[in-house]
């Protein structure tokens, strides 16, 4: 597997993808927007916070 650095210089070689409903997508988009983070950083942060 090829290793790649992301724009912050971190190793990111694992892709995670999932399907959500239209409503769930809108909720995720709203939360990401309010956080000021990228979608990737927001979801990774929520997961690592134990939510």
C-alpha positions, 0 to 999 in steps of 0.5 A: 500500500502506498503511503501518502502525506496529507496537507498537514504532513500526516500519514493518511493511507486508509480510506473510510467511506459510508452512505447517509440519508439526505437528512444525515448528510445535511446535519453532518454538513451543518456541524462541519460548517459550524466547526470551521474544520474540514469534513475529514478533521471534523469526523476524525475528531468526533470519533476520537472524542468517543462520541 
